[in-house]
Amino acid sequence: MAEEEKPETGFVKEIRKQSQDFPGWYNDVVRKAQLADNSPVAGTMIIRPYGYALWENIRDPLDGLIKETGHENWYFPALIPLSFLQKEKDHV
């Protein structure tokens, strides 16, 4: 007997109207296209492969334009919850 498939949690069944709720629409599209998932760090997301590919296709052409103006790219450190660091400390 085949194991029953469970529906994916958090999957968007319908997409809100962009004109009525832009932030909600954006989150629906990101979830439905499986571009990113929520992170345990409030306000952040984990970018999945297709989302990262989109980012690279935006970033790469802009990189030359940024550098042509004499500016530099910056990346900032990821936010890691203290509780995660405590778990690692206890593990090591």
MDAnalysis code that builds the backbone (N, CA, C; Angstrom):
import MDAnalysis as mda
import numpy as np

u = mda.Universe.empty(276, n_residues=92, atom_resindex=np.repeat(np.arange(92), 3), trajectory=True)
u.add_TopologyAttr("name", ["N", "CA", "C"] * 92)
u.add_TopologyAttr("resid", np.arange(1, 93))
u.add_TopologyAttr("resname", ["MET", "ALA", "GLU", "GLU", "GLU", "LYS", "PRO", "GLU", "THR", "GLY", "PHE", "VAL", "LYS", "GLU", "ILE", "ARG", "LYS", "GLN", "SER", "GLN", "ASP", "PHE", "PRO", "GLY", "TRP", "TYR", "ASN", "ASP", "VAL", "VAL", "ARG", "LYS", "ALA", "GLN", "LEU", "ALA", "ASP", "ASN", "SER", "PRO", "VAL", "ALA", "GLY", "THR", "MET", "ILE", "ILE", "ARG", "PRO", "TYR", "GLY", "TYR", "ALA", "LEU", "TRP", "GLU", "ASN", "ILE", "ARG", "ASP", "PRO", "LEU", "ASP", "GLY", "LEU", "ILE", "LYS", "GLU", "THR", "GLY", "HIS", "GLU", "ASN", "TRP", "TYR", "PHE", "PRO", "ALA", "LEU", "ILE", "PRO", "LEU", "SER", "PHE", "LEU", "GLN", "LYS", "GLU", "LYS", "ASP", "HIS", "VAL"])
u.atoms.positions = np.array([
    [0.836, -1.173, 0.000],
    [0.000, 0.000, 0.000],
    [0.887, 1.244, 0.000],
    [0.650, 2.154, -0.919],
    [1.461, 3.372, -1.034],
    [1.184, 4.300, 0.143],
    [2.253, 4.929, 0.612],
    [2.116, 5.874, 1.717],
    [1.387, 7.111, 1.221],
    [0.444, 7.596, 2.015],
    [-0.348, 8.751, 1.637],
    [0.513, 10.016, 1.652],
    [0.438, 10.809, 0.575],
    [1.209, 12.051, 0.506],
    [0.547, 13.126, 1.353],
    [1.353, 13.828, 2.117],
    [0.840, 14.927, 2.920],
    [0.972, 16.213, 2.121],
    [-0.021, 17.100, 2.204],
    [0.099, 18.367, 1.487],
    [1.235, 19.196, 2.069],
    [1.909, 19.948, 1.198],
    [3.020, 20.791, 1.641],
    [2.483, 21.926, 2.509],
    [3.080, 22.106, 3.672],
    [2.624, 23.164, 4.555],
    [3.142, 24.498, 4.056],
    [2.327, 25.519, 4.206],
    [2.730, 26.852, 3.816],
    [2.624, 27.111, 2.316],
    [2.163, 26.131, 1.534],
    [2.072, 26.313, 0.090],
    [0.856, 27.182, -0.220],
    [1.001, 28.129, -1.109],
    [-0.063, 29.072, -1.445],
    [-1.031, 28.414, -2.423],
    [-2.289, 28.388, -2.074],
    [-3.290, 27.804, -2.960],
    [-3.779, 28.838, -3.976],
    [-3.893, 30.072, -3.532],
    [-4.320, 31.151, -4.414],
    [-3.386, 32.329, -4.213],
    [-3.251, 33.143, -5.253],
    [-2.394, 34.321, -5.166],
    [-3.290, 35.555, -5.048],
    [-2.999, 36.377, -4.047],
    [-3.756, 37.605, -3.854],
    [-3.563, 38.546, -5.036],
    [-4.476, 39.484, -5.191],
    [-4.381, 40.454, -6.277],
    [-3.310, 41.490, -5.948],
    [-2.427, 41.713, -6.903],
    [-1.332, 42.661, -6.731],
    [-1.868, 44.059, -6.450],
    [-2.928, 44.445, -7.120],
    [-3.480, 45.798, -6.971],
    [-4.121, 46.022, -5.606],
    [-4.524, 44.952, -4.934],
    [-5.202, 45.090, -3.646],
    [-4.283, 44.887, -2.448],
    [-3.241, 44.072, -2.606],
    [-2.350, 43.755, -1.481],
    [-0.977, 43.388, -2.032],
    [-0.179, 44.414, -2.371],
    [1.112, 44.153, -3.000],
    [2.029, 43.289, -2.132],
    [2.217, 43.605, -0.821],
    [3.106, 42.756, -0.009],
    [2.622, 41.304, 0.063],
    [1.315, 41.109, 0.214],
    [0.759, 39.756, 0.261],
    [0.935, 39.036, -1.062],
    [0.702, 39.763, -2.163],
    [0.888, 39.191, -3.498],
    [2.337, 38.751, -3.692],
    [3.269, 39.622, -3.307],
    [4.695, 39.314, -3.459],
    [5.055, 38.038, -2.694],
    [4.623, 37.946, -1.437],
    [4.913, 36.746, -0.639],
    [4.272, 35.503, -1.246],
    [3.057, 35.640, -1.774],
    [2.392, 34.505, -2.425],
    [3.195, 34.025, -3.636],
    [3.669, 34.955, -4.459],
    [4.425, 34.601, -5.660],
    [5.744, 33.928, -5.281],
    [6.424, 34.479, -4.288],
    [7.698, 33.897, -3.850],
    [7.495, 32.471, -3.357],
    [6.430, 32.239, -2.587],
    [6.153, 30.891, -2.067],
    [5.706, 29.942, -3.182],
    [4.775, 30.393, -4.023],
    [4.231, 29.534, -5.079],
    [5.329, 29.121, -6.057],
    [6.243, 30.040, -6.370],
    [7.337, 29.738, -7.288],
    [8.493, 29.034, -6.587],
    [8.371, 28.840, -5.289],
    [9.397, 28.189, -4.466],
    [10.758, 28.878, -4.623],
    [10.720, 30.223, -4.563],
    [11.944, 31.015, -4.675],
    [12.649, 31.150, -3.332],
    [11.880, 31.138, -2.245],
    [12.475, 31.318, -0.919],
    [11.549, 30.735, 0.139],
    [12.129, 30.456, 1.302],
    [11.388, 29.964, 2.460],
    [11.636, 30.900, 3.630],
    [10.742, 30.880, 4.587],
    [10.962, 31.666, 5.801],
    [12.140, 31.099, 6.575],
    [12.835, 31.981, 7.241],
    [13.975, 31.604, 8.074],
    [13.552, 31.660, 9.528],
    [14.260, 30.962, 10.404],
    [13.944, 31.086, 11.827],
    [14.291, 32.474, 12.376],
    [15.049, 33.261, 11.622],
    [15.374, 34.626, 12.029],
    [14.268, 35.538, 11.505],
    [13.574, 36.208, 12.399],
    [12.452, 37.060, 12.028],
    [12.852, 38.060, 10.949],
    [12.011, 38.165, 9.919],
    [12.229, 39.138, 8.868],
    [13.210, 38.722, 7.786],
    [13.690, 37.487, 7.820],
    [14.636, 37.029, 6.801],
    [14.103, 35.787, 6.103],
    [14.654, 35.514, 4.939],
    [14.238, 34.344, 4.173],
    [15.462, 33.563, 3.715],
    [15.264, 32.298, 3.449],
    [16.293, 31.434, 2.876],
    [16.014, 31.386, 1.374],
    [16.972, 31.820, 0.578],
    [16.779, 31.859, -0.867],
    [17.068, 30.471, -1.448],
    [16.098, 29.953, -2.179],
    [16.231, 28.627, -2.799],
    [16.913, 28.755, -4.161],
    [17.265, 27.625, -4.816],
    [18.033, 27.687, -6.061],
    [17.456, 28.586, -7.162],
    [16.151, 28.498, -7.438],
    [15.593, 29.352, -8.495],
    [15.632, 30.824, -8.091],
    [15.391, 31.091, -6.826],
    [15.477, 32.466, -6.344],
    [16.891, 32.999, -6.453],
    [17.867, 32.147, -6.145],
    [19.260, 32.582, -6.241],
    [19.659, 32.793, -7.696],
    [19.162, 31.956, -8.600],
    [19.451, 32.133, -10.030],
    [18.890, 33.470, -10.517],
    [17.695, 33.821, -10.062],
    [17.136, 35.130, -10.410],
    [18.030, 36.254, -9.896],
    [18.471, 36.119, -8.642],
    [19.349, 37.122, -8.046],
    [20.632, 37.272, -8.875],
    [21.230, 36.163, -9.279],
    [22.464, 36.230, -10.068],
    [22.229, 36.938, -11.406],
    [21.067, 36.693, -12.012],
    [20.753, 37.325, -13.293],
    [20.444, 38.815, -13.154],
    [20.119, 39.250, -11.973],
    [19.948, 40.683, -11.694],
    [21.300, 41.280, -11.312],
    [21.999, 40.596, -10.435],
    [23.261, 41.092, -9.879],
    [24.359, 41.227, -10.928],
    [24.540, 40.214, -11.747],
    [25.673, 40.200, -12.669],
    [25.693, 41.391, -13.635],
    [24.575, 41.706, -14.311],
    [24.620, 42.884, -15.194],
    [24.808, 44.199, -14.422],
    [24.237, 44.263, -13.221],
    [24.372, 45.488, -12.424],
    [25.772, 45.674, -11.869],
    [26.493, 44.575, -11.680],
    [27.827, 44.641, -11.099],
    [28.736, 45.567, -11.907],
    [28.728, 45.416, -13.216],
    [29.556, 46.272, -14.070],
    [29.142, 47.730, -13.975],
    [27.830, 47.964, -13.935],
    [27.338, 49.336, -13.844],
    [27.757, 49.985, -12.525],
    [27.706, 49.223, -11.462],
    [28.100, 49.734, -10.147],
    [29.580, 50.097, -10.145],
    [30.396, 49.206, -10.683],
    [31.845, 49.427, -10.673],
    [32.265, 50.547, -11.625],
    [31.515, 50.737, -12.711],
    [31.822, 51.829, -13.645],
    [31.697, 53.194, -12.976],
    [30.860, 53.292, -11.963],
    [30.661, 54.573, -11.270],
    [31.663, 54.769, -10.142],
    [32.569, 53.794, -9.961],
    [33.574, 53.905, -8.913],
    [33.112, 53.391, -7.558],
    [31.953, 52.749, -7.517],
    [31.435, 52.206, -6.260],
    [31.862, 50.757, -6.092],
    [31.702, 50.238, -4.892],
    [32.043, 48.854, -4.588],
    [30.827, 48.122, -4.047],
    [30.788, 46.817, -4.278],
    [29.742, 45.978, -3.693],
    [30.073, 45.687, -2.231],
    [29.042, 45.535, -1.433],
    [29.201, 45.165, -0.020],
    [28.252, 44.028, 0.301],
    [28.706, 43.137, 1.142],
    [27.834, 42.110, 1.728],
    [27.954, 42.231, 3.234],
    [26.864, 42.042, 3.918],
    [26.863, 42.132, 5.368],
    [26.672, 40.742, 5.967],
    [27.153, 40.529, 7.166],
    [27.040, 39.190, 7.768],
    [25.581, 38.776, 7.975],
    [25.380, 37.489, 7.920],
    [24.051, 36.937, 8.171],
    [23.689, 37.108, 9.640],
    [22.423, 37.208, 9.889],
    [21.936, 37.291, 11.266],
    [21.699, 35.877, 11.765],
    [22.355, 35.521, 12.831],
    [22.240, 34.171, 13.385],
    [21.671, 34.293, 14.795],
    [20.563, 33.615, 15.077],
    [19.980, 33.708, 16.413],
    [20.957, 33.214, 17.487],
    [20.964, 33.882, 18.608],
    [21.834, 33.505, 19.724],
    [21.561, 32.062, 20.152],
    [20.298, 31.646, 20.102],
    [19.955, 30.277, 20.508],
    [20.676, 29.243, 19.630],
    [20.881, 29.550, 18.330],
    [21.599, 28.633, 17.450],
    [23.060, 28.535, 17.872],
    [23.639, 29.670, 18.230],
    [25.034, 29.676, 18.667],
    [25.187, 28.912, 19.980],
    [24.199, 29.041, 20.863],
    [24.228, 28.302, 22.126],
    [24.186, 26.799, 21.871],
    [23.342, 26.375, 20.919],
    [23.263, 24.949, 20.581],
    [24.610, 24.449, 20.067],
    [25.240, 25.246, 19.228],
    [26.542, 24.857, 18.681],
    [27.581, 24.800, 19.797],
    [27.545, 25.786, 20.699],
    [28.480, 25.822, 21.825],
    [28.323, 24.557, 22.671],
    [27.072, 24.194, 22.949],
    [26.812, 23.004, 23.754],
    [27.219, 21.731, 23.011],
    [27.107, 21.755, 21.701],
    [27.459, 20.595, 20.883],
    [28.974, 20.376, 20.855],
    [29.722, 21.455, 20.745],
    [31.181, 21.372, 20.641],
    [31.724, 21.171, 22.018],
])
